[in-house]
Amino acid sequence: MKLSYRKKRYILYSLITLIAICIPFININGNQIFLLSFDHKELHLMGIAFNVQELYLMPFLLIMLFIGIFFMTTLGGRIWCGWSCPQTIFRVIYRDLIETKLLKLRKKISDKQQKPTYDTKNVIKKIIAITLFSCIALIASAVFLFYFVPPKEFFAYLSQPLEHKVLLTFWLCIAGFLVFDITFMAENFCIYVCPYARVQSVLYDNDTIMAIYDNGRGGLVYDNVGNLLAPPQKQDKNNECINCHQCVKVCPTHIDIRKGMQLECINCLECVDACTDVMGKLQKPTLVNWSSPNAIQTKTKIKYLRSKTIGYMIVLAIIFGIMLVMGSKKEPVLVNIDRNTQLYEIRKNGAIDNFYIFLFENTDKKDHRYSFEILNQEGIEIIRPHHPIKVESKGKIKEVVILRAKNLAVNNAKNDALLPLKIRIYAIDDSAISIERKSIFVYPKEQVLQKALHSKK
């Protein structure tokens, strides 16, 4: 038996809900699959932790998100809205499950146009429905926050709510918004608030998949400016639409799909199921299909691969490739090298000292001891520090570094010499941890050096 689109959506909703709940609890090497922690200033992506200084991947993630939305809309219209959007999922849970199935506040799922009457009994049912959904909203808002606060920390913070008022406020505000949105705003959010409905019209083309009424078989119901015509059967006896209005009654956004493409349509395909049931009893195929205008008019297959969709796929592949390359270059230790405002200091023996501030940040899960060496200037030695630098896991340490040069053969008759430095920083306790940084060493011109030495005698 062929499953209806409604049942297919319910299965997908269940999978999405299960995945959304499980992802924050799945750790790879001690890191979540996805976590954007403002507290720890970290981004976890597929088990790899990126420090705030390594958030160069975030722009690429955002670019992929927006281009992915464009690609998805060009290919399948508002398929996100009907099949994956939390707003739609929560509305199905509240309207179809709680109000209709559990409390019988609504008569049947197939008639979403008829609103319940609120006598004393139904008012009590409404209060119960809102209370039940409020519990779901608290759970949903907690799951949402798991992507910003790890579950263990979230529950630990909630055990001391007065010390974590910001988190508690966010949790309750998100839950409160969900309750207001789902129980009062309902589909008005999709129609009037959500910006996606306004964007979709410029992304559609005649090959975009959508819920579409076959005028050729069913007959015209509206003219080109949206005015209602005579019922199709009264126009022509060969028109197959019997004007039963089942496709209208079942629509959650209260539109008539026979009017053509409308921004309120969320591609839930309830109208397709309704027409399939009615026309099936007449031994005829449905008049409302999940297809494209070109496919309906030409009686051909849907054209998935076309210039727009291929272009979007190429761009997405390029951005994903760049992300993989950049992500593979993640460093286990971050080191920033800043020079002191003083260019150099000349010693009595003619040695030249340069001063630096090294900021070590250990992004690994373990404590490490670090040291460093100069790779490209044999005449420059490390005066300070004399010992390895210990940095705890996720910790930061600033270290004053003094480098000294003695009797360098530098052609610097006119200007101070800027000697390039190539510095290797490595962990003494882990040979796999090794990075390189660049800086400069400033050496004075001969005239300044001789004058300084003469004044020190």
C-alpha positions in Angstrom: 0.0 0.0 0.0 1.4 3.4 -1.0 1.9 5.8 2.0 0.3 9.2 1.8 2.5 12.3 1.9 1.1 13.0 5.4 2.4 9.7 6.8 5.7 10.2 5.0 5.9 13.6 6.7 5.2 12.1 10.1 8.0 9.6 9.6 10.4 12.3 8.6 9.3 14.5 11.5 10.0 11.6 13.9 13.5 11.1 12.4 14.3 14.8 12.5 13.2 15.0 16.2 15.2 12.0 17.1 18.3 13.3 15.4 18.0 16.8 16.9 17.7 15.3 20.4 20.6 12.8 20.0 23.2 15.0 18.3 24.1 17.1 21.4 24.7 13.8 23.4 27.0 12.3 20.7 30.7 13.1 21.4 33.7 12.4 19.2 37.0 12.7 21.0 35.2 14.5 23.8 33.7 17.1 21.5 30.1 17.4 20.2 29.1 17.0 16.6 28.0 20.6 16.6 28.3 23.2 19.4 28.7 26.9 19.4 29.7 27.7 22.9 29.8 31.4 23.8 30.9 30.5 27.3 34.0 28.5 26.2 34.4 30.5 23.0 34.5 27.3 20.9 32.9 25.9 17.8 32.6 22.1 17.7 32.2 20.7 14.2 32.1 17.0 13.6 34.0 16.3 16.8 36.7 18.9 16.1 36.9 21.9 18.5 37.8 25.3 17.0 38.8 28.1 19.3 37.4 31.6 18.9 40.5 32.6 17.0 39.9 29.8 14.6 36.3 30.7 13.7 37.3 31.3 10.0 35.0 28.4 9.2 31.9 30.2 10.4 31.6 32.5 7.4 31.8 29.4 5.1 29.1 27.7 7.2 26.8 30.7 6.8 27.5 30.9 3.1 26.7 27.2 2.7 23.5 27.8 4.7 22.2 30.6 2.5 23.3 29.0 -0.8 21.8 25.7 0.4 18.4 27.5 1.0 18.6 29.0 -2.5 19.4 25.6 -4.0 16.6 23.8 -2.0 14.0 26.5 -2.9 14.9 26.5 -6.6 14.7 22.7 -6.7 11.8 22.0 -4.4 10.1 25.2 -3.4 9.1 25.5 0.2 9.8 21.9 0.9 11.7 22.9 4.0 8.6 24.6 5.4 6.3 21.6 5.0 8.8 18.8 5.7 11.5 20.0 8.1 10.6 23.4 9.7 10.2 23.2 13.5 7.2 25.6 13.2 5.4 23.0 11.0 6.4 20.1 13.2 5.2 21.8 16.4 1.9 22.8 14.7 1.3 19.2 13.7 2.0 18.0 17.3 -0.2 20.7 18.8 -3.1 20.9 16.3 -3.2 17.3 15.0 -2.0 15.3 17.9 -3.0 17.2 21.1 -6.1 19.2 19.9 -7.5 16.6 17.5 -6.4 13.1 18.5 -6.1 13.4 22.2 -8.6 16.1 23.3 -11.0 16.0 20.4 -11.1 19.8 20.4 -11.1 19.7 16.6 -13.3 17.2 14.8 -10.8 15.8 12.3 -7.4 16.4 10.8 -8.8 16.6 7.2 -10.7 19.7 8.1 -8.3 22.4 9.3 -10.6 25.3 8.3 -13.2 24.6 11.0 -12.1 26.2 14.2 -13.4 24.7 17.5 -16.2 26.4 19.4 -15.2 27.5 22.9 -17.9 26.5 25.4 -16.9 25.8 29.0 -15.8 22.2 28.2 -13.7 23.3 25.2 -12.1 26.1 27.2 -10.9 23.6 29.7 -9.6 21.4 26.9 -7.8 24.4 25.4 -6.1 25.1 28.7 -5.0 21.4 28.9 -3.7 21.6 25.4 -1.7 24.7 26.1 -0.3 23.1 29.3 0.7 19.9 27.5 2.4 21.9 24.7 4.1 24.1 27.3 5.9 20.9 28.6 7.0 20.1 25.1 8.1 23.7 24.6 10.3 23.5 27.7 11.9 20.3 26.4 12.4 21.7 22.9 13.9 24.9 24.1 16.3 22.9 26.3 17.4 20.8 23.3 17.9 24.0 21.3 20.2 25.4 24.0 22.2 22.1 24.0 23.7 23.4 20.8 25.1 26.3 22.7 25.6 24.9 26.2 26.7 21.2 26.5 23.9 19.1 28.2 26.0 18.3 31.2 26.7 21.9 31.9 23.1 22.9 31.1 21.7 20.5 33.8 24.5 21.5 36.2 23.6 25.2 35.7 19.9 24.5 36.2 20.6 22.9 39.6 21.8 26.4 40.7 19.3 28.6 38.8 20.0 31.8 40.9 23.6 31.7 39.8 22.8 31.3 36.2 19.9 33.7 35.6 20.9 34.4 32.0 20.6 30.8 30.9 17.4 30.4 32.9 16.0 33.5 31.2 16.9 32.3 27.7 15.4 28.9 28.4 12.0 30.3 29.6 11.8 33.0 27.0 12.4 30.6 24.1 9.8 28.2 25.6 7.4 31.1 26.1 7.8 32.2 22.5 7.2 28.7 21.3 3.9 28.5 23.3 2.7 31.8 22.0 3.8 31.1 18.4 2.3 27.6 18.1 -0.9 28.0 20.1 -1.9 31.6 19.2 0.0 32.8 16.0 -0.2 29.4 14.4 0.2 29.5 10.5 0.0 33.3 10.7 3.7 33.1 11.5 4.4 31.3 8.1 2.3 33.8 6.2 3.1 37.2 7.8 6.3 36.8 9.8 8.6 34.3 8.2 10.8 36.1 5.6 11.3 32.9 3.6 7.8 33.2 2.1 8.8 36.5 0.6 12.1 35.2 -0.7 10.7 32.1 -2.4 8.9 33.9 -5.3 12.2 35.2 -6.8 13.8 31.8 -6.6 11.1 29.8 -8.3 11.1 28.9 -12.0 8.8 26.8 -14.1 10.8 23.6 -13.2 10.5 24.1 -9.4 8.7 21.3 -7.7 5.5 22.4 -5.9 1.9 21.4 -5.1 0.2 22.3 -8.4 -3.3 21.9 -9.7 -3.8 20.6 -13.3 -6.0 23.1 -15.0 -6.0 21.1 -18.2 -7.8 18.2 -16.6 -9.6 19.9 -13.8 -10.7 23.1 -15.4 -10.1 26.7 -14.4 -11.4 27.8 -11.0 -9.9 31.3 -10.9 -9.0 33.8 -13.7 -5.6 35.4 -14.2 -6.3 38.1 -11.6 -7.6 35.7 -8.9 -11.3 36.2 -9.4 -13.5 33.1 -8.8 -15.1 31.6 -11.9 -18.0 29.3 -12.2 -17.4 25.7 -10.9 -15.3 23.7 -13.4 -18.2 21.2 -14.1 -20.5 24.1 -15.1 -17.9 25.4 -17.5 -17.3 22.1 -19.3 -18.7 18.7 -18.5 -15.2 17.2 -19.4 -13.6 19.0 -16.5 -12.7 16.5 -13.8 -12.7 18.7 -10.7 -16.0 18.1 -8.8 -15.5 21.2 -6.6 -15.6 19.1 -3.4 -13.3 21.6 -1.6 -11.4 18.8 0.2 -8.1 20.3 -0.9 -9.2 23.7 0.6 -10.5 22.3 3.9 -7.3 20.3 4.6 -4.9 23.2 3.9 -3.2 24.5 7.1 -2.6 27.9 5.7 -6.2 28.3 4.4 -5.6 28.7 0.7 -7.1 27.2 -2.4 -4.3 25.4 -4.3 -6.4 25.7 -7.5 -5.7 29.4 -7.6 -2.1 28.7 -8.6 1.2 29.4 -6.8 0.8 31.3 -3.6 3.4 32.4 -1.1 1.3 30.9 1.7 1.7 27.4 0.4 4.2 25.5 2.5 4.4 22.3 0.3 3.0 20.1 3.0 1.1 18.2 0.2 -2.1 17.8 2.3 -4.0 18.9 -0.7 -2.4 16.2 -2.9 -3.5 13.5 -0.4 -7.0 14.9 -0.2 -7.4 15.1 -4.0 -5.8 11.6 -4.4 -8.5 10.1 -2.0 -11.4 11.8 -3.8 -10.3 11.1 -7.3 -9.3 7.6 -6.4 -12.9 6.8 -5.6 -13.8 8.0 -9.1 -11.0 5.7 -10.5 -9.1 8.8 -11.7 -5.6 10.1 -10.9 -5.3 13.1 -8.7 -5.7 16.6 -10.0 -3.2 18.1 -7.5 0.3 16.8 -8.0 3.7 17.4 -6.5 5.3 18.4 -9.7 6.5 21.4 -11.7 4.5 23.7 -14.1 6.6 22.5 -17.1 6.1 18.9 -16.3 2.4 19.3 -16.0 2.0 21.3 -19.2 4.3 19.1 -21.3 3.4 15.8 -19.7 7.1 15.0 -19.2 9.3 14.2 -16.2 10.4 16.8 -13.7 13.7 18.4 -14.8 15.9 18.3 -11.7 19.2 19.1 -13.4 19.3 22.5 -15.0 21.6 25.5 -15.1 20.5 26.9 -11.8 20.6 23.7 -9.7 23.9 22.6 -11.3 25.4 26.1 -10.5 24.3 25.9 -6.9 25.7 22.4 -6.5 29.1 23.5 -7.9 29.3 26.5 -5.6 28.3 24.3 -2.6 30.9 21.7 -3.5 33.6 24.4 -3.8 32.8 25.9 -0.5 32.6 22.5 1.2 36.0 21.7 -0.3 37.5 24.9 1.0 36.1 24.1 4.5 37.7 20.7 4.4 41.1 22.1 3.5 41.0 24.8 6.1 39.6 22.5 8.7 42.4 20.1 8.2 44.9 22.8 9.0 43.6 23.2 12.5 46.5 23.7 15.0 46.7 22.0 18.4 48.2 25.1 19.9 47.7 28.8 19.1 50.5 31.3 19.5 50.4 35.0 18.8 53.6 36.9 18.7 53.6 40.6 19.5 56.7 42.8 19.5 57.4 45.2 22.3 57.0 48.9 21.5 60.7 49.3 22.0 62.5 48.4 18.8 65.7 47.1 20.4 68.1 47.5 23.3 71.9 47.8 22.8 74.1 46.1 25.5 77.6 47.2 26.5 79.2 44.2 24.7 77.5 45.1 21.5 74.7 42.6 21.7 71.2 43.6 20.5 68.1 42.5 22.4 64.6 42.4 21.0 61.5 41.9 23.2 58.4 40.0 22.4 55.1 38.8 24.1 54.2 35.3 23.2 50.5 34.4 23.9 50.2 30.6 24.2 46.7 29.0 24.0 46.4 25.3 24.5 43.4 24.1 22.5 44.1 20.4 23.3 42.3 18.3 25.9 45.6 17.7 27.7 48.1 20.0 29.5 51.3 20.5 27.6 54.8 22.0 28.1 56.0 24.1 25.1 59.3 25.3 23.9 60.5 27.0 20.7 63.6 27.5 18.5 64.8 29.9 15.8 65.1 28.1 12.5 66.6 30.6 10.1 68.9 32.9 12.0 71.9 31.1 13.6 73.3 34.3 15.1 70.2 34.9 17.3 69.8 33.1 20.6 67.0 32.8 23.1 67.8 34.7 26.4 64.4 34.3 28.0 62.6 32.1 28.9 65.0 29.5 30.4 62.4 26.8 31.0 59.5 25.2 29.1 56.2 26.9 29.2 53.4 24.9 30.8 49.9 25.6 29.6 46.8 23.8 31.0 44.2 22.4 28.7 42.0 25.3 27.2 44.3 27.7 29.1 46.2 30.8 28.0 49.6 32.1 29.2 51.5 35.2 28.2 55.3 34.9 28.2 57.9 37.6 27.8 60.5 36.5 25.3 64.0 38.1 24.8 66.0 37.3 21.7 69.7 38.4 21.4 72.0 38.9 18.4 75.8 39.2 18.6 78.0 40.6 15.9 75.7 39.9 13.0 77.1 40.4 9.5 74.3 42.8 8.4 74.6 45.3 5.5 72.7 48.1 7.2 74.6 51.2 6.5 71.6 53.4 5.9 68.6 51.8 7.8 67.8 49.5 10.6 67.8 45.9 9.4 64.5 43.9 9.6 65.6 40.3 9.9 62.9 37.7 9.1 62.4 35.1 11.9 61.0 31.7 11.4 60.1 30.3 14.8 59.1 26.7 15.5 56.9 26.2 18.6 56.6 22.6 19.8 55.3 20.5 22.7 58.1 18.8 24.7 55.7 16.0 25.8 54.1 15.4 22.4 56.1 15.2 19.2 53.0 15.5 17.0 52.4 19.1 18.2 54.6 21.5 16.2 53.7 24.8 14.5 55.7 27.6 12.9 55.3 31.4 13.2 57.0 34.3 11.5 58.2 37.5 13.1 61.1 40.0 12.7 64.3 41.0 14.5 65.3 44.6 14.3 69.0 45.3 14.2 70.3 48.9 14.3 72.3 50.5 11.6 76.0 50.7 12.1 76.1 54.4 12.9 73.5 54.0 15.7 75.3 51.0 17.1 78.7 52.6 17.2 77.3 55.8 18.8 75.5 53.8 21.5 78.6 51.7 22.3 80.7 54.8 22.6 78.2 56.4 25.0 78.2 53.3 27.2 82.0 53.4 27.7 
